[in-house]
């Protein structure tokens, strides 16, 4: 089954304790992306990656890191989490390349992070 | 700057009536437009996308969207609403000419009343 898998689904942690949210896709997609969803703000893009070893900042990259060492994985790293990073996070993937610029993204089921 | 606006936080419609969820966009280049739906505790699911040259695009579950270039709008429509259509709907845009970032609206909560 084609899917984007995020782990963990829920996490409660404390300020300053490094954490990683994993994301994996099995569709051989080149494009992967992280979003955060906050009430009244919709989804905002944190980082995206066009392919292995290529990452770019989205609208709200501060406080986050990503890496793309393999095509299927795109982890989101919070080196020193703060309460304002409490949010619902989504990973997504899609095809890219010539003529596929309007390919839809496939989303994971989300990770709810609470930073105390 | 690229942006998407969904002017209505909440839309209520009676079952069987037509529904419209509004979206306007701003991009400097050619727009790639999408509609997604989100059910509770789930990720976003793709509904439909704009196809260049088609002013009316058909998608999943009987939804369609009307593209209007002069009004920079991409409104989601359905001729006859179902209670199961109740969910959160997001419009998204990517500027096809200038980059690979996606911009989402703030979402519209649709409630279909039995």
Interface residues (C-beta under 8 A of the other chain):
Chain A: X4 X31 X33 X35 X40 X41 X42 X43 X44 X45 X48 X50 X56 X58 X59 X90 X92 X96 X101 X102 X104 X105 X106 X107 X108 X109 X110
Chain B: X6 X32 X34 X36 X41 X42 X43 X44 X45 X46 X49 X50 X51 X90 X92 X94 X96 X100 X101 X102 X103 X104 X105 X106 X107
